[in-house]
């Protein structure tokens, strides 16, 4: 058995690579949108930054159902209950599509108030409307993609999940310059390219379900809103919902503060966030490789391997993040220049923002491993506490004071400071989890000794 016998330094990367690739492709086409739009000016770049919160809002429609459903499906399939698992994915899929459709309808009706709420300034308002138009039309498909993506991984088809997400991302990069420049659609062209890529990803991901080539089956006739299904999906997926919800709130508030200073600051913060999606995606993908290994070995009472996997993951994540941080710091200036052009304020703020977040990156990586350890071992409260800390409990209380006392520098550094503050809940949680594992291992060794 791979999880039980292969060395952890091999099995964890093997589990993580497909997810890392998916995250990197997503990061690339998000950054490509911003890069091509940046040639239209700072105001257009600021509009893409504003609509980052719209992406988070759409993610919120699907991520809770996706995470909760994939977790429950994995357990059901382990018990041989494939029919029940098909009911779970069908319920989650159609629910996510319906939530995305509601966002499409109400977002389209209240388009202008929505982009203003997301942080659009008067000078980038129309660009924000242009960008949101087509993205909203793709919202139901984007929400459903989250469910299929997670559930394909849950049934062991991580490669197929990666192909679906990756092909859509590559298509987005190809279509961006065609729609923006050749067809002269401007910001709306970037939005349409993104929407088409999401529709194509949807078609690829749903294909194995429609052709019955997947282990599970999608059908509206299998939808069941039973207490068992709803309870299991929501109990596990709630942490993802809170995390996404807090990310939306944090993004809106940060956009509003940055926009009140200038469109250049708003654009700089947005570009920084897009650049940092690369190391964050690698860290999150690595954590997704570690979590099932820790959880499986915990359930199998191989507590020695749980310890080994945590220690390996902590070292690898910290050192890997340090290397990535060093590279990004070294290239921070040319990176931000590629988007800022001749805008000196955007260049200065963006560069500072990237450097400070890179300094805190190793801390963020280790905290992510502790978060995955809590999730893998069933510590739902600990997982929820850490998953909501970075853009919630450690971010929101300091946002306004830092902006008030330090101005532009406070806006540029608030996320990095919040990342450092996540050590406050993470350190005691790590100690508690290590003690729990150690005691469980001692008890198991004693039980085995008595048995012999």
C-alpha beads as a LAMMPS data file, in Angstrom:
LAMMPS data file: protein, C-alpha beads

452 atoms
451 bonds

1 atom types
1 bond types

-500.0 500.0 xlo xhi
-500.0 500.0 ylo yhi
-500.0 500.0 zlo zhi

Masses

1 110.0

Atoms # bond

1 1 1 0.000 0.000 0.000
2 1 1 1.460 3.307 -1.174
3 1 1 0.293 5.321 1.857
4 1 1 1.628 2.812 4.391
5 1 1 4.866 1.530 2.896
6 1 1 6.458 4.037 0.521
7 1 1 8.834 6.538 2.190
8 1 1 7.010 9.751 3.076
9 1 1 9.552 11.901 1.230
10 1 1 8.414 10.152 -1.965
11 1 1 4.698 9.625 -1.435
12 1 1 3.908 13.211 -0.360
13 1 1 5.397 14.855 -3.486
14 1 1 3.755 12.171 -5.628
15 1 1 0.370 13.039 -4.135
16 1 1 1.017 16.783 -4.392
17 1 1 2.331 17.212 -7.955
18 1 1 -1.006 17.062 -9.871
19 1 1 -2.567 19.606 -7.515
20 1 1 0.480 21.878 -7.677
21 1 1 0.373 21.841 -11.480
22 1 1 -3.333 22.747 -11.443
23 1 1 -2.712 25.655 -9.087
24 1 1 0.237 26.886 -11.147
25 1 1 -1.761 26.833 -14.385
26 1 1 -4.559 28.762 -12.661
27 1 1 -2.017 31.290 -11.381
28 1 1 -0.518 31.680 -14.846
29 1 1 -3.780 32.543 -16.585
30 1 1 -4.855 34.859 -13.756
31 1 1 -1.565 36.674 -14.133
32 1 1 -1.886 36.623 -17.945
33 1 1 -5.201 38.474 -17.704
34 1 1 -3.563 41.164 -15.599
35 1 1 -0.480 41.353 -17.850
36 1 1 -2.387 41.881 -21.091
37 1 1 -4.864 44.291 -19.482
38 1 1 -2.006 46.315 -17.937
39 1 1 -1.122 47.575 -21.441
40 1 1 -4.470 49.430 -21.400
41 1 1 -3.360 51.548 -18.427
42 1 1 -3.311 51.638 -14.638
43 1 1 -7.077 52.144 -14.372
44 1 1 -7.733 48.948 -16.337
45 1 1 -5.247 47.035 -14.163
46 1 1 -7.008 48.341 -11.069
47 1 1 -10.311 47.013 -12.455
48 1 1 -8.885 43.490 -12.735
49 1 1 -7.693 43.801 -9.130
50 1 1 -11.195 44.786 -8.030
51 1 1 -12.714 41.790 -9.781
52 1 1 -10.386 39.461 -7.908
53 1 1 -12.961 39.700 -5.123
54 1 1 -15.648 38.614 -7.600
55 1 1 -13.595 35.480 -8.324
56 1 1 -13.445 34.835 -4.577
57 1 1 -17.215 35.274 -4.361
58 1 1 -17.753 32.696 -7.100
59 1 1 -15.277 30.387 -5.380
60 1 1 -17.342 30.722 -2.225
61 1 1 -20.370 29.352 -4.122
62 1 1 -18.523 26.162 -4.998
63 1 1 -15.656 25.574 -2.592
64 1 1 -17.722 24.716 0.494
65 1 1 -19.702 22.097 -1.430
66 1 1 -16.581 20.853 -3.241
67 1 1 -14.445 20.319 -0.141
68 1 1 -17.265 18.817 1.920
69 1 1 -18.477 16.522 -0.867
70 1 1 -15.010 15.227 -1.823
71 1 1 -14.230 14.380 1.810
72 1 1 -17.507 12.496 2.293
73 1 1 -17.206 10.767 -1.100
74 1 1 -13.724 9.454 -0.237
75 1 1 -15.066 7.899 2.974
76 1 1 -18.131 6.427 1.245
77 1 1 -16.081 4.875 -1.544
78 1 1 -13.735 3.387 1.034
79 1 1 -16.798 1.693 2.516
80 1 1 -17.951 0.486 -0.916
81 1 1 -21.012 2.773 -0.985
82 1 1 -20.613 4.039 -4.558
83 1 1 -24.323 4.736 -5.094
84 1 1 -24.454 6.969 -2.024
85 1 1 -21.279 8.698 -3.226
86 1 1 -22.971 9.412 -6.582
87 1 1 -25.874 10.989 -4.689
88 1 1 -23.421 13.214 -2.809
89 1 1 -21.632 14.483 -5.919
90 1 1 -24.938 15.025 -7.750
91 1 1 -26.334 17.029 -4.845
92 1 1 -23.166 19.124 -4.526
93 1 1 -22.818 19.662 -8.299
94 1 1 -26.358 20.913 -8.937
95 1 1 -26.366 22.973 -5.734
96 1 1 -23.137 24.718 -6.744
97 1 1 -24.481 25.372 -10.242
98 1 1 -27.668 26.864 -8.764
99 1 1 -25.727 29.140 -6.395
100 1 1 -23.550 30.321 -9.292
101 1 1 -26.662 30.977 -11.354
102 1 1 -28.126 33.114 -8.573
103 1 1 -24.917 35.148 -8.524
104 1 1 -25.132 35.558 -12.305
105 1 1 -28.713 36.838 -12.155
106 1 1 -28.374 39.224 -9.224
107 1 1 -24.863 40.329 -10.180
108 1 1 -26.039 41.237 -13.688
109 1 1 -29.083 43.107 -12.375
110 1 1 -27.085 45.059 -9.801
111 1 1 -23.842 45.283 -11.764
112 1 1 -22.855 48.863 -10.935
113 1 1 -23.582 48.666 -7.191
114 1 1 -21.746 45.338 -7.098
115 1 1 -18.473 46.602 -8.616
116 1 1 -18.626 49.667 -6.375
117 1 1 -19.066 47.385 -3.372
118 1 1 -16.072 45.325 -4.519
119 1 1 -13.951 48.498 -4.383
120 1 1 -14.122 50.049 -7.854
121 1 1 -13.209 53.729 -7.989
122 1 1 -14.980 56.210 -10.321
123 1 1 -11.980 56.119 -12.676
124 1 1 -11.923 52.315 -13.041
125 1 1 -15.659 51.703 -12.588
126 1 1 -16.492 51.120 -16.259
127 1 1 -13.503 48.824 -16.712
128 1 1 -14.734 46.805 -13.712
129 1 1 -18.199 46.495 -15.277
130 1 1 -16.656 45.363 -18.575
131 1 1 -14.593 42.703 -16.837
132 1 1 -17.396 41.443 -14.588
133 1 1 -19.916 41.038 -17.442
134 1 1 -18.640 37.809 -18.999
135 1 1 -17.166 36.397 -15.783
136 1 1 -20.638 36.502 -14.236
137 1 1 -22.030 34.527 -17.184
138 1 1 -19.501 31.795 -16.398
139 1 1 -20.192 31.802 -12.634
140 1 1 -22.456 28.682 -12.556
141 1 1 -19.872 26.693 -14.514
142 1 1 -16.995 27.972 -12.366
143 1 1 -18.818 26.953 -9.172
144 1 1 -19.622 23.498 -10.587
145 1 1 -15.996 23.107 -11.733
146 1 1 -14.844 23.331 -8.118
147 1 1 -17.080 20.388 -7.211
148 1 1 -15.988 18.189 -10.131
149 1 1 -12.332 19.102 -9.654
150 1 1 -12.301 18.100 -5.971
151 1 1 -14.468 15.005 -6.452
152 1 1 -12.318 13.666 -9.293
153 1 1 -9.381 13.867 -6.898
154 1 1 -11.504 12.213 -4.215
155 1 1 -12.077 9.169 -6.446
156 1 1 -8.387 9.036 -7.387
157 1 1 -8.511 10.791 -10.794
158 1 1 -6.176 13.662 -9.911
159 1 1 -4.578 13.627 -13.381
160 1 1 -7.932 14.067 -15.144
161 1 1 -8.730 16.936 -12.801
162 1 1 -5.379 18.515 -13.655
163 1 1 -5.985 18.165 -17.412
164 1 1 -9.389 19.857 -17.192
165 1 1 -8.103 22.856 -15.272
166 1 1 -4.835 23.116 -17.202
167 1 1 -6.342 23.040 -20.695
168 1 1 -8.759 25.827 -19.797
169 1 1 -5.906 27.894 -18.415
170 1 1 -3.749 27.484 -21.511
171 1 1 -6.711 28.411 -23.721
172 1 1 -7.225 31.574 -21.643
173 1 1 -3.637 32.663 -22.288
174 1 1 -4.052 32.118 -26.047
175 1 1 -7.388 33.964 -26.264
176 1 1 -6.390 36.986 -24.143
177 1 1 -4.306 38.849 -26.766
178 1 1 -6.730 37.858 -29.560
179 1 1 -9.782 39.343 -27.843
180 1 1 -8.052 42.293 -26.151
181 1 1 -5.960 43.538 -29.084
182 1 1 -6.902 41.830 -32.366
183 1 1 -10.672 42.118 -31.816
184 1 1 -10.159 45.401 -29.908
185 1 1 -12.452 44.366 -27.033
186 1 1 -10.191 45.780 -24.313
187 1 1 -10.955 44.690 -20.748
188 1 1 -14.139 42.934 -21.899
189 1 1 -11.947 40.734 -24.099
190 1 1 -9.986 39.507 -21.078
191 1 1 -13.274 38.741 -19.355
192 1 1 -14.609 36.811 -22.365
193 1 1 -11.362 34.828 -22.650
194 1 1 -11.653 33.857 -18.984
195 1 1 -15.304 32.860 -19.388
196 1 1 -14.579 30.685 -22.437
197 1 1 -11.716 28.944 -20.626
198 1 1 -14.055 28.135 -17.715
199 1 1 -16.701 26.759 -20.102
200 1 1 -14.101 24.559 -21.795
201 1 1 -12.799 23.312 -18.423
202 1 1 -16.387 22.495 -17.476
203 1 1 -16.847 20.459 -20.670
204 1 1 -13.641 18.487 -20.039
205 1 1 -14.397 17.821 -16.371
206 1 1 -18.000 16.726 -16.961
207 1 1 -17.119 14.469 -19.924
208 1 1 -16.173 11.366 -17.859
209 1 1 -19.386 11.717 -15.866
210 1 1 -21.586 12.026 -18.968
211 1 1 -19.897 9.074 -20.676
212 1 1 -19.957 6.904 -17.535
213 1 1 -16.179 6.608 -17.540
214 1 1 -15.906 7.852 -13.967
215 1 1 -16.432 5.740 -10.865
216 1 1 -19.277 8.054 -9.814
217 1 1 -22.321 9.159 -11.801
218 1 1 -23.898 12.598 -12.101
219 1 1 -27.676 12.801 -12.431
220 1 1 -30.324 15.224 -11.272
221 1 1 -32.367 12.167 -10.264
222 1 1 -29.674 11.302 -7.724
223 1 1 -29.937 14.646 -5.891
224 1 1 -30.769 14.046 -2.227
225 1 1 -31.017 16.799 0.386
226 1 1 -31.045 14.292 3.226
227 1 1 -29.849 15.203 6.698
228 1 1 -26.962 12.769 6.340
229 1 1 -25.625 14.205 3.066
230 1 1 -26.214 17.858 3.905
231 1 1 -24.754 17.448 7.403
232 1 1 -21.578 15.682 6.287
233 1 1 -20.938 18.063 3.393
234 1 1 -21.516 21.229 5.423
235 1 1 -19.625 20.090 8.522
236 1 1 -16.418 19.517 6.561
237 1 1 -16.919 22.246 3.949
238 1 1 -17.784 25.029 6.385
239 1 1 -14.117 25.873 7.014
240 1 1 -13.634 26.446 3.273
241 1 1 -16.736 28.643 3.191
242 1 1 -15.517 30.760 6.095
243 1 1 -12.071 31.042 4.530
244 1 1 -13.498 32.129 1.179
245 1 1 -15.968 34.472 2.856
246 1 1 -13.254 36.162 4.873
247 1 1 -11.091 36.430 1.745
248 1 1 -13.968 38.258 0.019
249 1 1 -14.426 40.647 2.961
250 1 1 -10.681 41.238 3.288
251 1 1 -10.328 41.842 -0.454
252 1 1 -13.216 44.320 -0.553
253 1 1 -11.939 46.293 2.432
254 1 1 -8.361 46.355 1.127
255 1 1 -9.550 47.432 -2.341
256 1 1 -11.619 50.211 -0.808
257 1 1 -8.714 51.550 1.263
258 1 1 -6.201 51.248 -1.598
259 1 1 -8.629 52.816 -4.084
260 1 1 -9.161 55.801 -1.805
261 1 1 -5.431 56.484 -2.055
262 1 1 -5.135 56.025 -5.840
263 1 1 -5.767 53.613 -8.691
264 1 1 -2.008 53.011 -8.771
265 1 1 -2.006 51.639 -5.211
266 1 1 -5.111 49.551 -5.953
267 1 1 -3.470 48.114 -9.076
268 1 1 -0.172 47.469 -7.245
269 1 1 -1.831 45.462 -4.473
270 1 1 -3.788 43.455 -7.040
271 1 1 -0.697 42.651 -9.118
272 1 1 1.199 41.614 -5.980
273 1 1 -1.602 39.218 -5.037
274 1 1 -1.560 37.693 -8.533
275 1 1 2.243 37.240 -8.435
276 1 1 2.115 35.661 -4.978
277 1 1 -0.458 33.131 -6.193
278 1 1 2.487 31.164 -7.616
279 1 1 4.262 30.341 -4.329
280 1 1 0.922 30.128 -2.499
281 1 1 -0.314 27.574 -5.062
282 1 1 2.800 25.439 -4.615
283 1 1 2.448 25.592 -0.826
284 1 1 -1.251 24.732 -0.904
285 1 1 -0.673 21.926 -3.418
286 1 1 2.110 20.491 -1.253
287 1 1 -0.219 20.667 1.764
288 1 1 -2.872 18.791 -0.219
289 1 1 -0.292 16.061 -0.781
290 1 1 0.614 15.886 2.913
291 1 1 -2.912 15.905 4.359
292 1 1 -4.176 12.534 3.028
293 1 1 -0.889 10.831 3.949
294 1 1 -1.162 12.064 7.538
295 1 1 -4.868 11.214 7.757
296 1 1 -4.541 7.740 6.228
297 1 1 -1.676 6.748 8.522
298 1 1 -3.505 8.177 11.530
299 1 1 -6.490 5.989 10.703
300 1 1 -4.175 2.997 10.170
301 1 1 -2.554 3.660 13.573
302 1 1 0.842 4.209 11.960
303 1 1 1.620 7.114 14.237
304 1 1 5.335 6.882 13.476
305 1 1 4.582 7.732 9.835
306 1 1 2.312 10.588 10.895
307 1 1 5.269 12.085 12.779
308 1 1 7.612 11.461 9.877
309 1 1 5.245 13.029 7.352
310 1 1 4.750 16.131 9.496
311 1 1 8.466 16.633 10.114
312 1 1 9.330 16.126 6.450
313 1 1 6.530 18.437 5.297
314 1 1 7.448 21.163 7.792
315 1 1 11.090 21.207 6.690
316 1 1 10.313 20.924 2.990
317 1 1 7.628 23.628 3.077
318 1 1 9.759 26.065 5.083
319 1 1 12.912 25.597 2.989
320 1 1 11.016 25.528 -0.297
321 1 1 9.206 28.745 0.619
322 1 1 12.511 30.375 1.567
323 1 1 13.983 29.522 -1.847
324 1 1 10.902 30.798 -3.693
325 1 1 10.929 33.963 -1.570
326 1 1 14.580 34.626 -2.398
327 1 1 13.942 34.282 -6.130
328 1 1 10.878 36.549 -6.073
329 1 1 12.696 39.197 -4.040
330 1 1 15.574 39.132 -6.529
331 1 1 13.178 39.642 -9.454
332 1 1 10.580 41.820 -7.686
333 1 1 11.487 44.969 -9.587
334 1 1 11.360 43.565 -13.158
335 1 1 8.180 41.663 -12.268
336 1 1 6.281 44.742 -11.156
337 1 1 7.702 46.835 -14.029
338 1 1 6.150 44.350 -16.497
339 1 1 2.724 45.413 -15.191
340 1 1 3.295 48.971 -14.019
341 1 1 5.058 50.356 -17.078
342 1 1 5.947 53.975 -16.372
343 1 1 3.685 54.386 -13.311
344 1 1 6.221 55.141 -10.520
345 1 1 3.760 54.837 -7.613
346 1 1 2.502 51.456 -8.781
347 1 1 6.084 50.232 -9.191
348 1 1 7.170 51.348 -5.731
349 1 1 4.127 50.035 -3.851
350 1 1 3.984 46.768 -5.808
351 1 1 7.671 46.045 -5.238
352 1 1 7.367 46.704 -1.485
353 1 1 4.278 44.517 -1.265
354 1 1 5.978 41.569 -3.012
355 1 1 9.165 41.810 -0.921
356 1 1 7.327 41.960 2.405
357 1 1 5.050 39.031 1.579
358 1 1 8.104 37.041 0.477
359 1 1 9.821 37.694 3.800
360 1 1 6.793 36.186 5.573
361 1 1 6.411 33.341 3.050
362 1 1 8.286 30.618 5.038
363 1 1 6.011 31.330 8.015
364 1 1 2.937 31.063 5.803
365 1 1 4.216 27.721 4.455
366 1 1 4.748 26.180 7.898
367 1 1 1.367 27.398 9.160
368 1 1 -0.250 25.801 6.097
369 1 1 1.323 22.434 7.038
370 1 1 -0.017 22.723 10.608
371 1 1 -3.433 23.566 9.145
372 1 1 -3.361 20.441 6.945
373 1 1 -2.209 18.332 9.912
374 1 1 -5.246 19.458 11.917
375 1 1 -7.558 18.731 8.978
376 1 1 -5.989 15.334 8.285
377 1 1 -6.267 14.184 11.903
378 1 1 -9.841 15.398 12.315
379 1 1 -9.184 18.489 14.435
380 1 1 -11.920 20.532 12.741
381 1 1 -11.687 23.452 15.185
382 1 1 -7.933 23.779 14.728
383 1 1 -8.255 23.592 10.947
384 1 1 -10.981 26.234 10.983
385 1 1 -8.948 28.508 13.276
386 1 1 -5.887 28.432 11.018
387 1 1 -7.745 28.507 7.704
388 1 1 -9.527 31.722 8.725
389 1 1 -6.531 33.399 10.385
390 1 1 -4.569 34.703 7.399
391 1 1 -7.306 36.901 5.924
392 1 1 -9.592 36.927 8.922
393 1 1 -8.671 37.045 12.594
394 1 1 -5.063 38.109 11.972
395 1 1 -5.839 40.441 9.047
396 1 1 -9.064 42.339 9.644
397 1 1 -8.197 43.770 13.118
398 1 1 -4.951 45.335 11.855
399 1 1 -6.087 46.543 8.401
400 1 1 -7.558 49.917 9.344
401 1 1 -4.954 50.802 12.039
402 1 1 -2.066 50.066 9.670
403 1 1 -3.636 52.046 6.847
404 1 1 -4.379 54.939 9.211
405 1 1 -0.961 55.171 10.873
406 1 1 1.329 54.101 8.025
407 1 1 -0.652 55.086 4.931
408 1 1 0.520 53.500 1.680
409 1 1 3.249 51.486 3.442
410 1 1 0.641 50.106 5.834
411 1 1 -1.556 48.972 2.944
412 1 1 1.449 47.332 1.245
413 1 1 2.571 45.481 4.384
414 1 1 -0.704 44.455 6.054
415 1 1 -0.833 40.946 4.524
416 1 1 2.783 40.218 5.454
417 1 1 2.174 41.336 9.049
418 1 1 -0.969 39.179 9.199
419 1 1 1.064 36.173 7.978
420 1 1 3.519 36.655 10.842
421 1 1 0.657 36.978 13.342
422 1 1 -0.718 33.577 12.287
423 1 1 2.140 32.117 14.350
424 1 1 0.169 33.053 17.475
425 1 1 -2.506 30.372 16.961
426 1 1 -0.295 28.013 14.920
427 1 1 2.498 27.398 17.467
428 1 1 0.274 26.200 20.350
429 1 1 -1.841 24.171 17.914
430 1 1 1.283 22.470 16.548
431 1 1 2.416 21.624 20.081
432 1 1 -1.001 20.199 20.941
433 1 1 -1.070 18.066 17.791
434 1 1 2.465 16.798 18.377
435 1 1 1.555 15.811 21.933
436 1 1 -1.572 14.045 20.654
437 1 1 0.452 12.065 18.112
438 1 1 3.171 11.217 20.641
439 1 1 0.672 9.951 23.226
440 1 1 -1.162 7.910 20.589
441 1 1 2.132 6.373 19.463
442 1 1 3.161 5.504 23.030
443 1 1 -0.241 3.937 23.691
444 1 1 -0.035 1.891 20.470
445 1 1 3.483 0.690 21.290
446 1 1 2.324 -0.307 24.780
447 1 1 -0.671 -2.162 23.344
448 1 1 1.537 -4.050 20.895
449 1 1 4.024 -4.925 23.658
450 1 1 1.245 -6.297 25.836
451 1 1 -0.139 -8.239 22.873
452 1 1 3.148 -10.020 22.340

Bonds

1 1 1 2
2 1 2 3
3 1 3 4
4 1 4 5
5 1 5 6
6 1 6 7
7 1 7 8
8 1 8 9
9 1 9 10
10 1 10 11
11 1 11 12
12 1 12 13
13 1 13 14
14 1 14 15
15 1 15 16
16 1 16 17
17 1 17 18
18 1 18 19
19 1 19 20
20 1 20 21
21 1 21 22
22 1 22 23
23 1 23 24
24 1 24 25
25 1 25 26
26 1 26 27
27 1 27 28
28 1 28 29
29 1 29 30
30 1 30 31
31 1 31 32
32 1 32 33
33 1 33 34
34 1 34 35
35 1 35 36
36 1 36 37
37 1 37 38
38 1 38 39
39 1 39 40
40 1 40 41
41 1 41 42
42 1 42 43
43 1 43 44
44 1 44 45
45 1 45 46
46 1 46 47
47 1 47 48
48 1 48 49
49 1 49 50
50 1 50 51
51 1 51 52
52 1 52 53
53 1 53 54
54 1 54 55
55 1 55 56
56 1 56 57
57 1 57 58
58 1 58 59
59 1 59 60
60 1 60 61
61 1 61 62
62 1 62 63
63 1 63 64
64 1 64 65
65 1 65 66
66 1 66 67
67 1 67 68
68 1 68 69
69 1 69 70
70 1 70 71
71 1 71 72
72 1 72 73
73 1 73 74
74 1 74 75
75 1 75 76
76 1 76 77
77 1 77 78
78 1 78 79
79 1 79 80
80 1 80 81
81 1 81 82
82 1 82 83
83 1 83 84
84 1 84 85
85 1 85 86
86 1 86 87
87 1 87 88
88 1 88 89
89 1 89 90
90 1 90 91
91 1 91 92
92 1 92 93
93 1 93 94
94 1 94 95
95 1 95 96
96 1 96 97
97 1 97 98
98 1 98 99
99 1 99 100
100 1 100 101
101 1 101 102
102 1 102 103
103 1 103 104
104 1 104 105
105 1 105 106
106 1 106 107
107 1 107 108
108 1 108 109
109 1 109 110
110 1 110 111
111 1 111 112
112 1 112 113
113 1 113 114
114 1 114 115
115 1 115 116
116 1 116 117
117 1 117 118
118 1 118 119
119 1 119 120
120 1 120 121
121 1 121 122
122 1 122 123
123 1 123 124
124 1 124 125
125 1 125 126
126 1 126 127
127 1 127 128
128 1 128 129
129 1 129 130
130 1 130 131
131 1 131 132
132 1 132 133
133 1 133 134
134 1 134 135
135 1 135 136
136 1 136 137
137 1 137 138
138 1 138 139
139 1 139 140
140 1 140 141
141 1 141 142
142 1 142 143
143 1 143 144
144 1 144 145
145 1 145 146
146 1 146 147
147 1 147 148
148 1 148 149
149 1 149 150
150 1 150 151
151 1 151 152
152 1 152 153
153 1 153 154
154 1 154 155
155 1 155 156
156 1 156 157
157 1 157 158
158 1 158 159
159 1 159 160
160 1 160 161
161 1 161 162
162 1 162 163
163 1 163 164
164 1 164 165
165 1 165 166
166 1 166 167
167 1 167 168
168 1 168 169
169 1 169 170
170 1 170 171
171 1 171 172
172 1 172 173
173 1 173 174
174 1 174 175
175 1 175 176
176 1 176 177
177 1 177 178
178 1 178 179
179 1 179 180
180 1 180 181
181 1 181 182
182 1 182 183
183 1 183 184
184 1 184 185
185 1 185 186
186 1 186 187
187 1 187 188
188 1 188 189
189 1 189 190
190 1 190 191
191 1 191 192
192 1 192 193
193 1 193 194
194 1 194 195
195 1 195 196
196 1 196 197
197 1 197 198
198 1 198 199
199 1 199 200
200 1 200 201
201 1 201 202
202 1 202 203
203 1 203 204
204 1 204 205
205 1 205 206
206 1 206 207
207 1 207 208
208 1 208 209
209 1 209 210
210 1 210 211
211 1 211 212
212 1 212 213
213 1 213 214
214 1 214 215
215 1 215 216
216 1 216 217
217 1 217 218
218 1 218 219
219 1 219 220
220 1 220 221
221 1 221 222
222 1 222 223
223 1 223 224
224 1 224 225
225 1 225 226
226 1 226 227
227 1 227 228
228 1 228 229
229 1 229 230
230 1 230 231
231 1 231 232
232 1 232 233
233 1 233 234
234 1 234 235
235 1 235 236
236 1 236 237
237 1 237 238
238 1 238 239
239 1 239 240
240 1 240 241
241 1 241 242
242 1 242 243
243 1 243 244
244 1 244 245
245 1 245 246
246 1 246 247
247 1 247 248
248 1 248 249
249 1 249 250
250 1 250 251
251 1 251 252
252 1 252 253
253 1 253 254
254 1 254 255
255 1 255 256
256 1 256 257
257 1 257 258
258 1 258 259
259 1 259 260
260 1 260 261
261 1 261 262
262 1 262 263
263 1 263 264
264 1 264 265
265 1 265 266
266 1 266 267
267 1 267 268
268 1 268 269
269 1 269 270
270 1 270 271
271 1 271 272
272 1 272 273
273 1 273 274
274 1 274 275
275 1 275 276
276 1 276 277
277 1 277 278
278 1 278 279
279 1 279 280
280 1 280 281
281 1 281 282
282 1 282 283
283 1 283 284
284 1 284 285
285 1 285 286
286 1 286 287
287 1 287 288
288 1 288 289
289 1 289 290
290 1 290 291
291 1 291 292
292 1 292 293
293 1 293 294
294 1 294 295
295 1 295 296
296 1 296 297
297 1 297 298
298 1 298 299
299 1 299 300
300 1 300 301
301 1 301 302
302 1 302 303
303 1 303 304
304 1 304 305
305 1 305 306
306 1 306 307
307 1 307 308
308 1 308 309
309 1 309 310
310 1 310 311
311 1 311 312
312 1 312 313
313 1 313 314
314 1 314 315
315 1 315 316
316 1 316 317
317 1 317 318
318 1 318 319
319 1 319 320
320 1 320 321
321 1 321 322
322 1 322 323
323 1 323 324
324 1 324 325
325 1 325 326
326 1 326 327
327 1 327 328
328 1 328 329
329 1 329 330
330 1 330 331
331 1 331 332
332 1 332 333
333 1 333 334
334 1 334 335
335 1 335 336
336 1 336 337
337 1 337 338
338 1 338 339
339 1 339 340
340 1 340 341
341 1 341 342
342 1 342 343
343 1 343 344
344 1 344 345
345 1 345 346
346 1 346 347
347 1 347 348
348 1 348 349
349 1 349 350
350 1 350 351
351 1 351 352
352 1 352 353
353 1 353 354
354 1 354 355
355 1 355 356
356 1 356 357
357 1 357 358
358 1 358 359
359 1 359 360
360 1 360 361
361 1 361 362
362 1 362 363
363 1 363 364
364 1 364 365
365 1 365 366
366 1 366 367
367 1 367 368
368 1 368 369
369 1 369 370
370 1 370 371
371 1 371 372
372 1 372 373
373 1 373 374
374 1 374 375
375 1 375 376
376 1 376 377
377 1 377 378
378 1 378 379
379 1 379 380
380 1 380 381
381 1 381 382
382 1 382 383
383 1 383 384
384 1 384 385
385 1 385 386
386 1 386 387
387 1 387 388
388 1 388 389
389 1 389 390
390 1 390 391
391 1 391 392
392 1 392 393
393 1 393 394
394 1 394 395
395 1 395 396
396 1 396 397
397 1 397 398
398 1 398 399
399 1 399 400
400 1 400 401
401 1 401 402
402 1 402 403
403 1 403 404
404 1 404 405
405 1 405 406
406 1 406 407
407 1 407 408
408 1 408 409
409 1 409 410
410 1 410 411
411 1 411 412
412 1 412 413
413 1 413 414
414 1 414 415
415 1 415 416
416 1 416 417
417 1 417 418
418 1 418 419
419 1 419 420
420 1 420 421
421 1 421 422
422 1 422 423
423 1 423 424
424 1 424 425
425 1 425 426
426 1 426 427
427 1 427 428
428 1 428 429
429 1 429 430
430 1 430 431
431 1 431 432
432 1 432 433
433 1 433 434
434 1 434 435
435 1 435 436
436 1 436 437
437 1 437 438
438 1 438 439
439 1 439 440
440 1 440 441
441 1 441 442
442 1 442 443
443 1 443 444
444 1 444 445
445 1 445 446
446 1 446 447
447 1 447 448
448 1 448 449
449 1 449 450
450 1 450 451
451 1 451 452
